[in-house]
Amino acid sequence: MADSDYVEFSVAQGRKYTLEHLWLQVLDEKKEDSQVKIGLSEFIRAEHGDIIRVILTKPEDDSEFKIEDTDDDEGEVSQDDDAPTPMTSGDELGFEDLLITVTTEYEKLLINAPFPCKIVSLNGDVEDNPDLVNDDAYADGWCVIVQPLDRFDDDQYLDENEYIEYLNEL
């Protein structure tokens, strides 16, 4: 983006933020095993241009998460082991496993899981219509809902004021 370009963006209250510009929203803070909704901060669009594609991907090496099935699948060979497979509910991601691939006007961003988690729900609408992330990042533009594998400690993430301070340092 040219230095003279100016793009407004907002930072939502009541969420936590990662240094990779994900927002995290705990869905039921009263529950010890609460789920976390994850989305992309509007800063990504402001810094890297409009988002033109969102892919919610599965970990590249998911062998540790597969259940061995020895009944009737013996001898079958997958046609394309390297083909990306969409994530589904119940898939688990480790810390730093690929969570979201974002293509913007100017580049491709690979965004990793901020903590070990199990996928609860995917927002396929953002894959079909990436403008949801551009236009409504903090509402309809969410990407995934996850169940943290360990106790979720939101103190390790930035609140909206800390996130704004972080963005001012960039």
Secondary structure, DSSP 8 states (H G I E B T S, - for coil): --TT--------SS-EE-TTSEEEEES-TTSTT--EEEEE-HHHHHHH--EEEEEEB--S--GGG-----SS-TT---S-TTS--B--TT-EE-TT-EEEEEEESS-EEEEE-SS-EEEEEE-HHHHH-THHHHHHTTTTT--EEEEESS---GGGSB-HHHHHHHHHH-
